[in-house]
Amino acid sequence: MEDFDAILKDHNIDVLVDIRQKPISRYYPHFNRDSIEKKSAWKYEYVFAGNYLWWSPEFHNDLLEYISTRGTKGAPNSQNKLYDFIDETLREKIFSKDSEFSNDEKRKIWITQNFLGKYLPYTKNERATNFLKSFLEQHTNKKICFFCSEKNHLHCHRYHLLSNIWLEELWVTVCHLTQDRVAENYVFSNNKSIFISGSISIKELSEKLLLWLEKIISNQYDIFLWDADWIDKVIQKHFSKKRYERVTVCSMYDTPRTLESHLFRVYKVENTITSKSESEREIQTIKDEFMTKNTDVSFVIWDGMSTGSYQNIIRSFTYNKELQVFLKDRYLTKEELTKENIEKIYEENHKYSLSEYLEIQKREWNTLVKTTKKMKEILVQEKILLWENEEVNTLYEDEITRHNNHWKTTLKYSKSLLDQYFQNHIEKKADQLTLM
């Protein structure tokens, strides 16, 4: 108990929240509820929340059965939901030799992270969220520690529910006492500046993002935005509508391309590139680097494939900045915010224009393919593109996306499609083709 108290003291914890369903321990009686309440009276506030934060014994039993049967359904009348949730392709991956699933402990944690939420009854989920919302409002500016009986937080069902569902809905980030920082009752500590950036493909703000922007306003954070005509403009409009003044719009030009409110500050970022041949991307990289270096927090709204957003995330790691990433429809957890995982997500989701792909692959192809024009002709010939005006065959709509950048429209293809197609094409026709 002394070690436990020392950790709480080192991290300046104000409130200790007990999330155990039964706050008693036969083996460690000093961690019983009554013992902690007596000891905490003069150190920190103790709150028992086990009655509000639900967990699923049904999931626990299903998980143990699923692992023991290696995902193979035994009895035809089995009520185990995991057999229905996990298809054969995913089952093979879970029980493969992949490093992510190298033992049953890793398999249990992965399945818990991805499927526990499906066991949540709506009423109990709503009860937990309402309790936490009220609790956090009553403990503004307090450092809060949630604790259970598990030594490894990844073994605790309520951790996954708190981190990935309940607190995520309230835009609260969970850290661990074994890390350098502890959980705060809102996303960032007061008086921090936040650089917000987003992928071009994202055109509107989800309910989760709108809730987060309300937290920005209520906590009076300083916001830095780009002057682009994309998600930046949408966010500018939201702050303008709310008449929120603590917004700085950064631009590489004398006059910002987009400025939605006269209340916003404007800052011109100096172009340090002297070459006259610099690209638009090189110019904007200067701006992104400036904004990352000169703010406390980087918040990236990412589609998983955008190169610019990917580089902003990597740049945050480089400059050791506090980072949050909203990927598609959820916030990445602390465990997911690693450079290796971000690189993996980017590789799996990024799509390439024909010119980008040609540049990457030209050494492997030698002289077989030299121009994107010839690549496009082959795609039309093979009916991936239906016409030379780049109409996409509906069979490939998931693999090909249309990107609008200012006045130009570009088709981008998944790397797996281009890899599979051109490798096969070259293998079967290399002796016949001379591609120019």
DONURO-340344 format. One record per residue: x, y, z of N, C-alpha, C in turn. Coordinates in steps of 0.001 Angstrom, whole numbers, padded with zeros to 6 digits, always signed. Layout:
! DONURO-340344
XYZXYZXYZ...
This chain:
! DONURO-340344
+000835-001207+000000+000000+000000+000000+000867+001253+000000+002037+001181+000670+002923+002337+000713+003438+002669-000684+003773+001614-001480+004237+001839-002856+003127+002464-003704+001919+001987-003486+000764+002506-004220+000566+003978-003891+000613+004325-002612+000464+005710-002188+001577+006587-002771+002787+006024-002815+003927+006793-003331+003740+007133-004803+003208+006186-005577+002957+006434-007007+001925+007541-007173+000847+007469-006374-000189+008498-006454+000373+009868-006077+001227+009891-005073+001817+011145-004630+002755+011707-005697+003575+010830-006303+004527+011269-007331+003812+011904-008521+002582+011430-008781+001843+011941-009933+000778+012967-009538+000810+013386-008275-000096+014446-007799-001565+014138-008069-001955+012907-007750-003334+012483-007979-004265+013136-006950-005368+013690-007434-006358+014317-006560-007520+013373-006244-007903+012557-007225-009071+011702-007068-008721+010276-007497-009042+009312-006646-008802+007902-006928-010153+007234-007182-010347+006687-008394-011624+006101-008783-011481+004581-008855-012209+003892-008000-012176+002433-007928-013198+001862-008914-012727+001143-009961-013644+000631-010984-013889-000874-010827-013459-001451-009702-013724-002877-009449-015209-003088-009146-015745-004193-009622-017140-004486-009317-017299-004860-007843-016325-005615-007329-016312-005985-005912-015021-005453-005300-015101-004342-004569-013893-003682-004057-013333-004330-002797-013134-005634-002876-012539-006357-001739-011497-007312-002286-010512-007659-001452-009478-008600-001855-009147-009519-000686-009301-010807-000923-009014-011786+000126-007511-011830+000439-006695-011636-000628-005241-011771-000461-004563-010454-000078-005184-009326-000455-004600-008018-000155-005650-007146+000530-005960-007431+001798-007038-006721+002494-006809-005215+002597-005546-004778+002504-005279-003333+002569-005801-002612+001331-006220-003390+000293-006835-002777-000884-008357-002895-000856-008915-003321+000271-010369-003316+000415-010876-001875+000449-012117-001735+000063-012683-000389-000042-012585+000378+001268-012960-000257+002369-012965+000470+003639-011554+000891+004056-010555+000046+003748-009171+000389+004104-008683+001591+003304-008984+001592+002007-008537+002703+001166-009240+003993+001561-010548+003888+001868-011298+005087+002257-010705+005710+003510-010308+004888+004483-009738+005416+005717-008388+006075+005463-007552+005440+004617-006214+005972+004369-006245+007215+003492-007262+007274+002586-007279+008352+001607-007887+009637+002142-008503+009580+003302-009265+010720+003810-008449+012012+003812-007181+011928+004095-006370+013139+004200-005379+013292+003028-005449+012372+002037-004498+012415+000918-005167+012736-000411-006247+012057-000681-006937+012229-001955-008367+011759-001784-009218+012164-002699-010621+011755-002668-010759+010355-003252-011478+009482-002564-011729+008125-003061-013183+008032-003541-013367+007478-004763-014705+007322-005331-014865+005886-005816-015911+005216-005366-016220+003876-005865-017197+004000-007044-016791+003460-008227-017610+003609-009439-017965+002269-010069-017698+001171-009357-017951-000146-009930-019404-000401-010289-020327+000278-009618-021757+000079-009917-022190+000747-011215-021378+001700-011687-021742+002440-012892-020993+001959-014138-019801+001436-013927-018952+001039-015052-019054-000469-015245-019853-000852-016197-020235-002242-016412-019146-003019-017135-019072-004320-016878-018209-005189-017673-019023-006409-018087-018449-007298-018910-019228-008386-019491-018655-009758-019144-019244-010435-018172-018817-011819-017912-019098-012711-019118-020116-012358-019902-020428-013139-021099-019258-013088-022073-018690-011892-022265-017537-011771-023163-016357-012574-022622-016123-012485-021331-015007-013204-020710-015113-014703-020981-016290-015263-020795-016485-016697-021019-016362-017048-022502-016923-016202-023363-016823-016440-024801-015368-016412-025261-014601-015465-024704-013204-015324-025097-012392-016559-024729-012573-017039-023500-011833-018230-023060-012180-019436-023928-013472-019593-024240-013886-020713-025092-013306-020580-026492-013350-019374-027040-012879-019154-028400-011387-019474-028527-010609-019047-027542-009165-019315-027566-008893-020804-027414-009595-021454-026506-009352-022879-026251-009714-023753-027447-010715-023335-028246-011135-024116-029417-010425-023654-030684-009488-022709-030545-008761-022126-031681-009724-021553-032717-010844-021033-032219-011800-020376-033087-012689-021299-033881-012645-022584-033567-013468-023559-034290-014706-023880-033468-015867-023593-034025-017117-023792-033316-017360-025274-033102-017630-025637-031828-017872-027037-031497-019341-027383-031609-020068-027145-030549-021495-027490-030530-022268-026603-031502-023146-027170-032325-023924-026385-033302-024790-025313-032649-025226-025572-031423-026112-024618-030746-025355-023679-029803-024055-023555-029996-023245-022670-029154-023741-021234-029263-023827-020539-028110-024280-019153-028062-023119-018160-028083-021893-018661-028308-020706-017809-028307-020746-016850-029502-020830-015554-029224-020977-014549-030287-019705-014372-031105-018544-014690-030529-017288-014468-031246-017192-015315-032507-017837-016485-032497-017827-017315-033712-018541-016604-034853-019509-015761-034527-020239-015015-035563-019503-013736-035951-018887-013083-034968-018208-011815-035229-016933-011999-036055-016223-013095-035836-014911-013303-036458-015048-014276-037624-014808-013787-038840-014939-014664-040001-013684-015529-040157-013706-016408-041142-012636-017392-041297-011303-016730-041620-011323-015691-042458-010079-015009-042817-009418-014390-041589-010232-013728-040754-009692-013106-039546-009266-014173-038542-010017-015262-038453-009639-016352-037534-008254-016892-037880-007998-017099-039171-006691-017601-039597-005582-016627-039235-005874-015339-039345-004875-014337-038979-004596-014359-037482-005662-014457-036676-005502-014450-035217-004650-015629-034732-004811-016777-035371-004070-017971-034951-002887-018271-035870-002414-017232-036564-001242-017383-037420+000025-017192-036591+001169-017186-037263+002451-016979-036592+002883-015522-036654+001975-014657-037057+002251-013223-037089+002682-012759-035693+003659-011853-035632+004184-011392-034340+003112-010741-033473+002087-010177-034123+001001-009539-033385+000161-010555-032634+000209-011835-033071-000605-012893-032461+000269-014090-032077+001466-013816-031568+002437-014885-031344+002123-015775-030147+001193-015363-029277+000786-016217-028153-000657-015906-027774-001242-016750-026915-002651-016589-026561-002918-015301-025797-001919-014818-025043-002100-013573-024297-002329-012404-025254-001536-012352-026319-001689-011293-027320-003019-011441-028056-003411-012675-028306-004675-012917-029004-005854-012426-028159-005814-012719-026851-006888-012297-025961-007000-010774-025928-005857-010097-025825-005856-008636-025742-006394-008040-027037-005970-008586-028181-006413-008052-029474-007922-008245-029649-008421-009425-029317-009857-009693-029451-010647-008796-028498-010130-008606-027291-010802-007735-026326-010889-006308-026847-009777-005796-027383-009759-004427-027904-010763-004238-029031-010946-005255-029852-011730-005105-031076-013180-005573-030973-013504-006427-029964-014847-007002-029947-015606-006847-028631-014934-006410-027573-015626-006243-026299-016786-005257-026429-016592-004192-027205-017622-003173-027354-018923-003705-027934-018845-004804-028700-020041-005387-029308-020940-006051-028261-020420-006278-027064-021195-006916-026000-021896-005894-025110-021717-004609-025398-022260-003567-024533-023764-003385-024726-024567-003640-023736-025990-003259-023824-026084-001738-023858-026976-001209-024656-027074+000240-024829-027326+000950-023500-028211+000406-022691-028584+001089-021441-027393+001189-020485-026593+000119-020398-025448+000151-019486-024327+001024-020039-024195+001036-021352-023215+001910-021979-023579+003373-021728-024852+003701-021885-025333+005067-021663-025165+005454-020196-025433+004500-019292-025297+004795-017859-023846+005127-017511-022913+004368-018071-021498+004615-017807-021067+005983-018333-021477+006299-019560-021096+007569-020161-021684+008748-019390-022933+008634-018994-023571+009714-018237-022898+009914-016884-022550+008805-016234-021857+008915-014944-020520+009634-015115-019743+009223-016110-018421+009805-016310-018515+011280-016689-019484+011626-017518-019653+013024-017917-019940+013895-016699-020862+013432-015846-021200+014189-014643-020016+014246-013684-019324+013106-013557-018190+013027-012645-017077+013988-013067-016760+014029-014367-015690+014897-014849-016068+016370-014706-017320+016676-014917-017769+018067-014760-017632+018532-013314-017806+017593-012377-017686+017926-010953-016235+017981-010494-015327+017461-011322-013916+017404-010921-013019+018081-011955-013475+019227-012435-012686+019991-013393-011344+020381-012780-010285+020293-013601-008921+020661-013182-008362+019761-012084-008921+018559-011958-008400+017581-011007-007681+016470-011757-006630+015935-011158-005946+014778-011739-006597+013512-011189-007065+012690-012121-007901+011547-011757-007200+010250-012111-007227+009296-011191-006652+007979-011444-007733+006912-011299-007975+006149-012377-008863+004994-012325-008006+003766-012007-008485+002908-011118-007681+001712-010825-008568+000485-010656-007975-000685-010959-008663-001965-010779-007702-002898-010056-007886-004195-010186-007029-005146-009485-005988-005788-010403-006016-005458-011699-005072-006042-012651-003751-005274-012634-002645-006005-012627-001339-005361-012699-001098-004793-014090-001487-005566-015114-001363-005129-016508-002713-004568-016950-002761-003282-017275-004041-002653-017622-004698-003298-018839-003909-003925-019727-004472-004544-020924-005304-005779-020590-005173-006289-019364-005970-007443-018944-007303-007025-018329-007509-005734-018185-008725-005236-017532-009772-004848-018576-010949-005496-018499-012024-005190-019449-012438-003731-019359-012545-003209-018153-013018-001835-017998-012023-000823-018558-010731-001179-018565-009752-000282-019193-010103-000078-020663-010373-001170-021370-010681-001070-022801-011969-000289-023023-012938-000489-022152-014201+000239-022275-014003+001727-021969-013230+002018-020932-012949+003411-020576-012162+004111-021673-011083+003477-022103-010150+004115-023025-010705+004233-024430-011384+003185-024912-011778+003131-026317-013228+003510-026584-014071+003564-025542-015484+003840-025783-015986+004974-024894-016040+004746-023583-016692+005709-022702-015980+007059-022661-014682+007053-022339-013959+008317-022236-013653+008909-023599-013544+008064-024611-013307+008567-025971-014472+009434-026415-015694+009021-026049-016875+009806-026411-016857+011181-025747-016161+011278-024604-016061+012558-023886-014748+013267-024200-014014+012732-025153-012724+013264-025585-011756+013390-024411-011540+012264-023768-010588+012183-022662-009528+011154-023020-008279+011517-022860-007174+010619-023164-006726+009898-021900-006503+008593-021977-006061+007795-020841-004572+007520-020958-003830+007878-019922-002422+007515-019819-002284+006560-018634-001076+006107-018355-000886+005131-017276+000205+005592-016327+000080+005214-015094+001029+005669-014081+002430+005135-014306+002546+004145-015174+003868+003645-015521+004503+004507-016600+003717+005445-017171+004244+006357-018169+004625+007676-017514+005063+008599-018335+005527+009876-017810+004394+010776-017371+003189+010533-017957+002075+011418-017651+000908+010619-017118-000001+011285-016452-001199+010623-015946-002417+011174-016661-003521+010482-016521-004740+010918-017207-005214+012266-016666-005662+013104-017567-006234+014390-017184-007718+014351-017510-008481+015164-016805-009931+015048-016986-010405+015596-018324-009559+016365-019024-009840+016720-020407-008591+016461-021220-008698+016667-022507-007649+016206-023406-006275+016759-023069-006149+018046-022983-004863+018670-022760-004944+019587-021542-003809+019823-020927-003805+020724-019788-004008+022160-020264-004385+023036-019365-004753+024398-019737-003594+025175-020341-003948+026226-021100-002999+027174-021669-002053+026552-022688-002510+025540-023387-001695+024948-024442-002193+025387-025806-001258+025437-026735-001601+025778-028117-001670+024491-028929-002659+024433-029834-002915+023211-030587-002887+023504-032084-002068+022776-032801-002023+022849-034255-002967+021777-034799-004037+022198-035467-005016+021270-036027-004802+021162-037531-004659+019953-038022-004530+019731-039466-005381+018527-039846-005672+018391-041145-006518+017292-041573-006305+016931-043023-006773+015751-043402-006628+015251-044760-007607+015934-045710-007179+016108-046951-008001+016789-047961-009329+016077-048177-009323+014745-048055-010532+013969-048350-011641+014181-047327-011324+014734-046158-012310+014922-045096-013008+016264-045299-014313+016219-045503-015069+017407-045879-015957+017956-044767-016213+017149-043731-017121+017609-042680-016677+017065-041326-017235+017648-040273-016869+017277-038903-017896+016301-038346-017403+015196-037793-018284+014215-037166-018747+014734-035812-019709+014028-035220-020210+014421-033904-019096+014400-032863-018200+013418-032957-017097+013330-031996-016170+014537-032126-015913+014963-033362-015043+016113-033564-015716+017402-033107-017006+017518-033338-017737+018709-032875-017708+018800-031352-017836+017652-030685-017762+017629-029225-016388+018086-028766-015347+017634-029465-013995+018035-029096-013803+019537-029273-014332+020113-030354-014212+021553-030571-014909+022348-029468-016009+021792-028949-016671+022445-027816-015764+022440-026589-015001+021359-026402-014048+021310-025288-012952+022358-025482-012538+022542-026730-011543+023567-027041-012026+024934-026553-013260+025243-026900-013829+026547-026543-013969+026685-025025-014506+025650-024377-014730+025734-022932-013432+025843-022150-012339+025279-022711-011048+025320-022012-010126+026431-022511-010608+027226-023489-009871+028402-023950-008457+028072-024448-008360+027042-025288-007075+026696-025888-006786+027617-027064-005511+027829-027343-005090+028608-028505-004952+027680-029703-005656+028005-030797-005724+027138-031958-004956+027745-033124-004197+026886-033814-003481+027292-035012-003971+026449-036179-004405+027141-037237-004948+026476-038421-004235+026972-039675-004312+026180-040702-003811+026567-042011-004912+027320-042750-004547+028022-043831-005522+028806-044589-006045+028041-045810-006034+026694-045735-006457+025871-046875-007982+025840-047006-008418+025507-048203-009847+025479-048502-010402+024064-048325-010025+023396-047219-010451+022018-047004-011022+021918-045589-010565+020915-044833-011087+020744-043476-010734+021953-042614-009612+022632-042939-009224+023833-042194-010316+024903-042284-010876+025053-043471-011935+026042-043672-013185+025665-042889-013500+024374-042855-014672+023910-042108-014508+024229-040621-013308+023984-040094-013055+024258-038677-013076+025765-038417-012495+026535-039328-012572+028000-039201-014027+028465-039109-014864+027930-039966-016275+028324-039971-016947+027997-038644-016594+026841-038077-017204+026453-036801-016809+027432-035698-015512+027776-035620-015069+028713-034591-015647+030108-034835-015792+030473-036109-016383+031775-036426-017834+031832-035970-018570+030768-036230-019974+030704-035816-020108+030816-034305-019151+030238-033583-019168+030280-032119-018542+031573-031581-018036+032412-032503-017368+033656-032134-016206+033411-031181-015465+032339-031474-014289+032005-030671-013081+032732-031259-012383+033494-030430-011348+034398-030922-009941+033829-030850-009725+032788-030076-008353+032325-029847-007895+031400-030979-007946+031939-032193-007594+031194-033398-006583+032002-034197-005494+031369-034594-004505+031992-035462-004472+031233-036783-004669+031951-037876-004624+031354-039213-003255+031650-039818-002521+030585-040115-001177+030733-040677-001228+030601-042192-000419+031405-042856-000409+031410-044318+001000+031658-044826+001271+031179-046041+002542+031456-046693+002439+032689-047595+001262+033315-047587+001000+034421-048510+000711+035710-047742+000778+036825-048422+000527+038121-047772-000898+038197-047245-001831+037612-047990-003231+037563-047579-003670+036108-047497-004217+035657-046368-004642+034253-046260-005644+033879-047344-005514+032704-047885-006454+032228-048907-007848+032046-048317-007909+031660-047046-009191+031479-046361-009116+032136-044991-010048+033020-044711-010131+033664-043401-011606+033895-043117-012183+033089-042222-013623+033068-042014-014115+034049-040955-013200+034724-040270-013638+035670-039235-012606+036777-039050-013069+037989-038906-012178+039114-038620-011648+039032-037188-012223+038145-036385-011762+037978-035003-010472+037166-034923-010165+036418-035985-008989+035556-035966-007709+036372-036180-006647+035929-035524-005330+036485-035798-004771+035860-037074-003877+036569-037731-003243+036071-038952-001728+036117-038769-001054+035050-039189+000405+035018-039092+000976+034525-040418+001882+035306-040985+002531+034892-042219+003797+034128-041903+003888+032910-042415+005070+032076-042241+006024+032358-043392+007251+032709-043068+008214+033076-044100+008654+031859-044903+008737+032041-046219+009213+030995-047120+010735+031016-047131+011348+029971-046609+012809+029919-046511+013453+029245-047711+012641+028788-048656+013190+028153-049861+013533+029245-050873+014768+029256-051338+015211+030291-052278+015064+029864-053728+014965+028564-053966+014841+028073-055329+013493+028479-055930+013481+028851-057200+012254+029231-057879+011441+028025-058328+012019+026836-058215+011353+025628-058721+010675+024820-057621+010540+025415-056431+009947+024649-055342+008493+024314-055647+008059+023137-055186+006685+022697-055417+005774+023252-054339+004443+023171-054582+003461+023592-053587+003615+022789-052311+003895+021478-052460+004060+020620-051288+005264+021041-050451+006373+021427-051113+007557+021873-050383+007271+023155-049599+006516+024041-050222+006158+025299-049545+005299+025017-048318+004301+024134-048467+003406+023844-047353+004114+023046-046253+005152+022299-046627+005935+021576-045621+006606+022550-044666+007065+023688-045185+007663+024725-044333+006645+025195-043305+005416+025428-043781+004342+025883-042896+004024+024839-041834+003885+023571-042264+003557+022493-041316+004648+022330-040265+005891+022417-040698+007002+022274-039757+007018+023430-038767+006778+024646-039259+006728+025811-038379+005635+025653-037332+004445+025234-037765+003314+025125-036850+003517+024000-035843+004147+022914-036263+004428+021817-035334+005436+022243-034275+006497+022897-034700+007561+023288-033783+007106+024345-032783+006174+025214-033197+005822+026363-032367+004493+026225-031631+003960+025029-031569+002770+024762-030760+003064+023607-029808+002206+023462-028814+002428+022424-027808+001887+021068-028239+000792+021104-028993+000055+019879-029297-000235+019813-030788-000111+018634-031351-000493+018418-032752-001709+017493-032780-002790+017998-033388-004007+017204-033527-004266+016991-035017-004278+015725-035446-004384+015410-036870-005663+014621-037133-006487+015139-038031-007703+014446-038467-007320+013720-039756-007175+012410-039694-006501+011647-040756-007436+010631-041384-007309+010456-042698-008067+009418-043398-007273+008124-043532-006047+008107-043000-005215+006903-043051-004353+006810-044285-004623+007656-045302-003891+007542-046563-003195+008834-046986-003611+009974-046447-003048+011258-046841-001579+011370-046454-000746+011732-047436+000692+011870-047183+000980+013066-046290+000293+014200-046540+000532+015391-045735+000220+015179-044271-000923+014542-043980-001293+014262-042585-000324+013256-041963+000058+012262-042733+001038+011271-042256+002334+011973-041857+002818+012887-042706+004059+013595-042404+003902+014480-041168+002720+015066-040950+002497+015868-039743+002581+015010-038485+002064+013783-038570+002135+012875-037417+003585+012492-037135+004304+012096-038184+005712+011710-038019+006532+012883-037498+006207+014085-037990+006923+015286-037548+006686+015539-036051+005500+015199-035569+005209+015364-034135+006081+014444-033294+006311+013222-033788+007235+012320-033092+008647+012905-033090+009064+013442-034225+010414+013990-034361+010665+015105-033359+009660+015980-033194+009812+017118-032290+009285+016829-030882+008941+015569-030641+008499+015141-029308+007316+015967-028812+006320+016140-029677+005141+016920-029340+004015+016019-028828+003176+016600-027991+001973+015901-027562+001090+015705-028797+000548+014509-028956-000106+014162-030220-001435+013466-029994-002426+013848-030798-003684+013117-030870-004034+012940-032341-004524+011742-032678-004904+011446-034063-006330+010914-034084-007171+011557-034893-008525+011074-035128-008511+010381-036476-008573+009046-036465-008463+008246-037682-009841+007746-038101-010346+008297-039198-011624+007892-039783-012791+008190-038851-013036+007372-037826-014185+007635-036961-013869+007453-035485-012580+007423-035138-012230+007225-033727-010856+007818-033436-010578+008005-032132-009286+008494-031700-008350+007314-031475-007134+007417-031947-006155+006371-031683-005782+006399-030208-005609+005234-029626-005220+005136-028224-003734+005423-028073-003292+005589-026841-001874+005818-026576-001030+004669-027096-001541+003439-026955-000787+002274-027425-000634+002284-028946-001600+002866-029640-001560+002896-031106-000719+004051-031646-000422+005034-030798+000320+006210-031249+001820+005968-031182+002283+005050-032011+003712+004801-032166+004079+005025-033625+005321+005363-033863+005763+005608-035230+005576+004364-036090+005885+003207-035515+005766+001958-036268+004325+001689-036672+003376+001925-035763+001974+001663-036078+001432+002666-037092+001847+003929-036977+001414+004946-037945+001925+004591-039337+003169+004147-039424+003733+003750-040718+002970+002567-041299+002565+001641-040437+001805+000472-040883+000433+000889-041418-000245+001783-040698-001557+002264-041137-001438+002961-042490-000422+003792-042621-000215+004533-043875+000032+003578-045040+000877+002598-044810+001201+001637-045869-000031+000850-046299-000891+000505-045336-002079-000294-045641-003161+000517-046345-003208+001832-046113-004317+002653-046617-003960+003591-047756-002697+003965-047870-002311+004985-048836-002546+004518-050264-003040+005424-051070-003220+005156-052493-002286+006060-053298-001862+005551-054456-000836+006210-055248-001372+006645-056610-000947+007834-057048-001186+008201-058438-000242+007360-059292-000520+007278-060563+000342+006483-061439+001764+007032-061468+001897+008351-061397+003242+008937-061408+004005+008597-060130+003316+008620-058975+003969+008247-057711+004415+006791-057746+003526+005941-058224+003834+004515-058259+004973+004230-059233+004955+004895-060379+006004+004696-061374+007356+005100-060822+007376+006192-060080+008628+006670-059497+009197+005653-058506+008316+005051-057719+008748+004081-056713+009237+002788-057354+008540+002352-058411+008788+001034-058977+009704+001014-060195+010154+002156-060698+010853+002186-061985+012147+001371-061975+012799+001295-060858+014033+000502-060832+013758-000979-061018+012663-001443-060430+012319-002854-060551+011878-003185-061977+011217-002211-062598+010696-002463-063945+011767-002282-065018+012875-001665-064683+013901-001332-065658+013301-000505-066791+013323-001006-068035+012836-000214-069171+011456-000653-069650+010774-001536-068896+009498-002069-069371+008386-001022-069367+008363-000185-068372+007332+000867-068301+008029+002187-068020+007764+003160-068868+008448+004444-068712+007502+005616-068506+006249+005473-068920+005347+006619-068853+004016+006240-068226+003386+007215-067578+002048+006999-067020+001018+006880-068127+001300+007489-069276+000380+007369-070412+000231+005924-070828+001353+005219-070910+001298+003813-071291+000626+002984-070194+000881+003325-068938+000221+002614-067839-001296+002773-067944-001736+004000-068253-003168+004260-068358-003778+003475-069524-003033+003384-070625-003516+002620-071775-003719+001147-071412-002814+000641-070614-002920-000764-070198-004129-000955-069285-004357+000007-068360-005504-000083-067457-006817-000035-068228-006868+000779-069285-008060+000829-070132-008217-000486-070894-007109-000981-071419-007119-002238-072161-007637-003397-071318-007275-003374-070041-007662-004467-069140-008966-004178-068404-009631-003069-068781-010961-002733-068270-010987-002389-066778-009870-001942-066248-009867-001361-064898-010378+000081-065002-009900+000787-066020-010510+002051-066420-011317+001759-067678-012542+002255-067725-013417+001910-068842-013120+002741-070082-012738+004004-069889-012455+004877-071011-011215+005699-070678-010680+006312-071698-009470+007104-071487-009734+008365-070672-011027+008705-070477-011330+009853-069616-011364+009444-068139-010859+008255-067850-010648+007766-066485-011941+007457-065751-012908+006928-066431-014084+006402-065747-013696+005054-065134-013982+004882-063835-013513+003703-063116-014535+002572-063219-014061+001384-063508-014898+000191-063484-015418+000000-062061-016721-000167-061909-017322-000267-060566-016757-001434-059754-016181-002427-060419-015589-003565-059707-014375-003135-058890-013799-001983-059220-012559-001543-058568-012750-000255-057763-013984+000101-057463-014236+001366-056769-013606+001425-055380-013482+000275-054717-012860+000267-053391-011348+000428-053474-010784+000147-054639-009339+000187-054812-008848+001496-055433-009776+002282-055967-009401+003502-056677-010241+004665-056151-009597+005764-055837-010317+006945-055362-009955+008149-056225-010886+009097-056298-010689+010299-057098-010386+011457-056157-009228+012095-056328-008812+013191-055463-008881+014509-056213-009570+015478-055608-009685+016812-056205-008768+017768-055467-007789+018298-056180-006826+019230-055598-006827+020496-056439-007493+021548-055902-007680+022794-056646-008410+022487-057950-007783+022746-059097-008454+022571-060382-008190+021193-060989-007400+020379-060348-006954+019123-060938-007565+017928-060219-007997+016927-061002-008516+015685-060448-007544+014557-060763-007203+013785-059742-006242+012698-059909-006830+011407-059379-006650+010333-060140-007038+009011-059649-005890+008425-058848-006231+007833-057707-005209+007168-056893-005623+005730-056659-004643+004851-056715-004876+003410-056702-004213+002792-055475-004829+001734-054954-004189+001006-053859-002927+000340-054397-001906+000295-053572-000638-000304-053991-000805-001786-054288-001679-002440-053523-001881-003872-053745-002456-004132-055137-003370-003257-055590-003949-003425-056928-002879-003231-058003-002105-002147-057879-001075-001881-058878+000010-002948-058849+000408-003353-057645+001411-004416-057524+000938-005684-058219-000250-006114-057831-000766-007366-058365-000958-007279-059870-001537-006179-060345-001837-006087-061764-000575-005997-062612+000297-005028-062308+001440-004814-063176+002462-005936-063076+002617-006525-061909+003538-007657-061810+003033-008821-062649+001748-009132-062529+001191-010217-063334+001267-009893-064823+000948-008655-065166+000930-008240-066560+002327-008356-067164+003297-007880-066439+004671-007922-066942+005160-009358-067036+004809-010172-066027+005266-011561-066039+004742-012321-067252+003503-012080-067640+002948-012874-068736+003209-012256-070110+003619-010947-070138+003784-010306-071427+005168-009675-071620+006066-009918-070700+007377-009268-070772+008111-009641-072047+007892-010838-072544+008593-011260-073756+007971-010639-075017+006788-010018-074873+006111-009447-076028+006147-007920-076034+006271-007325-074829+006061-005886-074703+007337-005079-074803+007241-003953-075419+008232-002900-075306+007440-001635-075014+007321-001315-073740+006475-000208-073332+007256+001092-073361+006670+002094-073972+007366+003371-074134+006731+004414-073212
